[in-house]
């Protein structure tokens, strides 16, 4: 598991640590995210059936950015504790956004008062080797948010920045 850092502009709040991992598989990848802290004090989206849905990042959500080495193209996955997901392809930094082809995404999420664990199995064509980012957005009551990542570029939190893509993944 990799420890994510809280963006310097965010208050600590009820979540004290976020860890994550990702592994390439022959079908795509598998990922895990864990929140440690007072889960009852954050906003979790309501449970729903597994479906593709936009704007998941407006509330508590986890993200993977997958960029083949040497290129500008990247794929973004949004994984919600609700069971919903989204996947987008970009030609370059926030350019050419479109729905990414995905064969299947399975999400399981469990939580208690002290922690939350989300696991995702993603079946999608992912080129390797790749530089990968793992991110978390945690919403607090009142609409405030925490932004967590492996690394951040200078300035406001920007998960699309290559500076966030700190892992090199190979099959």
C-alpha positions as CSV (number, residue, x, y, z in Angstrom):
1,X,0.0,0.0,0.0
2,X,1.1,3.5,-0.8
3,X,0.5,6.4,1.6
4,X,-1.3,9.4,-0.1
5,X,-0.6,12.9,1.0
6,X,-3.2,15.5,1.9
7,X,-3.0,18.6,-0.2
8,X,-1.4,21.5,1.7
9,X,-4.5,23.7,1.4
10,X,-6.8,21.1,3.0
11,X,-7.7,20.9,6.7
12,X,-7.0,17.5,8.3
13,X,-10.6,16.8,9.3
14,X,-11.9,13.4,10.3
15,X,-9.8,11.3,7.9
16,X,-6.2,10.8,9.3
17,X,-4.7,8.7,6.5
18,X,-5.4,7.3,3.0
19,X,-3.5,4.4,1.5
20,X,-3.9,2.8,-1.9
21,X,-2.4,0.2,-4.2
22,X,-2.8,-0.8,-7.9
23,X,-1.6,-3.9,-9.8
24,X,-1.8,-4.6,-13.5
25,X,-3.7,-7.8,-14.5
26,X,-4.0,-9.5,-17.8
27,X,-7.5,-7.9,-18.1
28,X,-6.7,-4.4,-16.8
29,X,-5.9,-3.7,-13.2
30,X,-7.0,-4.2,-9.6
31,X,-6.9,-1.4,-7.0
32,X,-7.5,-0.9,-3.3
33,X,-8.1,2.3,-1.4
34,X,-8.4,2.7,2.4
35,X,-9.5,5.6,4.5
36,X,-8.5,5.7,8.2
37,X,-10.4,8.0,10.5
38,X,-14.0,8.9,11.6
39,X,-16.0,7.6,8.7
40,X,-19.3,8.7,10.3
41,X,-18.1,12.3,10.0
42,X,-17.7,12.3,6.2
43,X,-20.2,12.2,3.3
44,X,-20.6,8.9,1.5
45,X,-22.7,8.7,-1.6
46,X,-25.8,6.4,-1.2
47,X,-25.4,2.8,-2.4
48,X,-26.7,2.1,-5.8
49,X,-26.3,-0.6,-8.5
50,X,-23.0,-0.7,-10.4
51,X,-23.4,1.7,-13.3
52,X,-21.4,4.3,-15.3
53,X,-22.1,7.8,-13.9
54,X,-20.5,11.2,-14.5
55,X,-19.5,13.7,-11.8
56,X,-18.6,11.2,-9.1
57,X,-15.8,13.4,-7.9
58,X,-18.3,15.9,-6.5
59,X,-18.4,13.8,-3.3
60,X,-16.2,11.1,-1.8
61,X,-14.6,9.2,-4.6
62,X,-11.3,7.5,-5.6
63,X,-9.4,8.0,-8.9
64,X,-6.8,6.2,-11.0
65,X,-5.0,8.0,-13.8
66,X,-3.2,5.6,-16.2
67,X,-0.8,7.1,-18.7
68,X,1.4,4.9,-21.0
69,X,5.0,6.0,-20.7
70,X,6.3,8.4,-23.4
71,X,2.9,9.6,-24.5
72,X,0.4,12.4,-23.6
73,X,-2.7,10.2,-23.8
74,X,-4.2,9.0,-20.4
75,X,-7.2,7.3,-19.0
76,X,-9.0,8.3,-15.8
77,X,-11.1,6.0,-13.7
78,X,-13.5,7.3,-11.0
79,X,-14.6,4.8,-8.4
80,X,-17.4,5.6,-5.9
81,X,-18.2,3.9,-2.6
82,X,-21.7,3.8,-4.0
83,X,-20.7,1.2,-6.6
84,X,-20.9,3.6,-9.5
85,X,-17.9,4.3,-11.7
86,X,-16.7,6.4,-14.7
87,X,-13.9,6.1,-17.2
88,X,-12.6,8.8,-19.5
89,X,-9.8,9.0,-22.1
90,X,-7.9,12.2,-22.7
91,X,-5.5,13.0,-25.6
92,X,-3.4,15.3,-23.4
93,X,-3.8,17.5,-20.3
94,X,-7.6,17.9,-20.0
95,X,-7.9,17.8,-23.8
96,X,-10.1,15.5,-26.0
97,X,-12.2,14.1,-23.1
98,X,-14.4,11.2,-24.1
99,X,-15.9,8.1,-22.4
100,X,-13.3,5.3,-22.3
101,X,-14.1,1.8,-23.4
102,X,-14.5,-0.5,-20.4
103,X,-15.4,-4.2,-20.4
104,X,-16.4,-4.3,-16.7
105,X,-15.7,-2.6,-13.4
106,X,-16.6,-4.4,-10.1
107,X,-16.4,-2.4,-6.9
108,X,-16.8,-3.6,-3.4
109,X,-16.8,-1.3,-0.4
110,X,-16.9,-2.0,3.3
111,X,-16.7,0.4,6.2
112,X,-17.1,0.8,9.9
113,X,-16.7,3.8,12.3
114,X,-12.8,3.7,12.0
115,X,-12.2,3.0,8.3
116,X,-13.3,2.3,4.8
117,X,-11.9,-0.1,2.2
118,X,-12.8,0.0,-1.5
119,X,-11.6,-2.6,-3.9
120,X,-12.0,-2.4,-7.7
121,X,-11.4,-4.8,-10.5
122,X,-11.2,-3.1,-13.8
123,X,-11.4,-4.9,-17.1
124,X,-10.2,-2.4,-19.7
125,X,-7.3,-2.3,-22.3
126,X,-4.5,-0.6,-20.4
127,X,-1.2,-0.1,-22.1
128,X,2.0,-0.9,-20.1
129,X,4.4,0.3,-18.9
130,X,2.5,3.2,-17.5
131,X,2.9,6.0,-15.0
132,X,-0.1,5.9,-12.6
133,X,-1.7,8.2,-10.1
134,X,-3.9,7.2,-7.2
135,X,-6.1,9.9,-5.7
136,X,-8.9,10.3,-3.2
137,X,-11.5,13.0,-2.7
138,X,-13.2,13.0,0.7
139,X,-16.3,15.2,1.2
140,X,-17.1,16.7,4.7
141,X,-20.5,17.9,5.9
142,X,-21.1,21.4,4.6
143,X,-19.4,20.6,1.2
144,X,-15.7,21.0,2.2
145,X,-13.4,18.5,0.6
146,X,-10.0,16.9,1.3
147,X,-7.8,16.0,-1.7
148,X,-5.3,13.2,-1.3
149,X,-2.6,12.0,-3.9
150,X,0.8,10.3,-4.2
151,X,2.1,13.8,-5.1
152,X,0.9,17.2,-6.2
153,X,2.1,19.9,-8.6
154,X,2.5,23.4,-7.1
155,X,-0.7,25.4,-6.8
156,X,-4.3,24.1,-6.2
157,X,-5.0,20.4,-6.2
158,X,-4.9,19.2,-9.9
159,X,-5.2,15.4,-10.3
160,X,-4.8,15.6,-14.0
161,X,-1.2,16.8,-13.6
162,X,1.6,14.4,-14.5
163,X,3.2,15.3,-11.2
164,X,0.5,13.1,-9.5
165,X,1.5,10.0,-11.5
166,X,4.3,8.7,-9.3
167,X,4.0,4.9,-9.8
168,X,5.4,3.0,-12.8
169,X,3.3,-0.1,-13.5
170,X,4.4,-3.0,-15.8
171,X,2.7,-6.2,-16.7
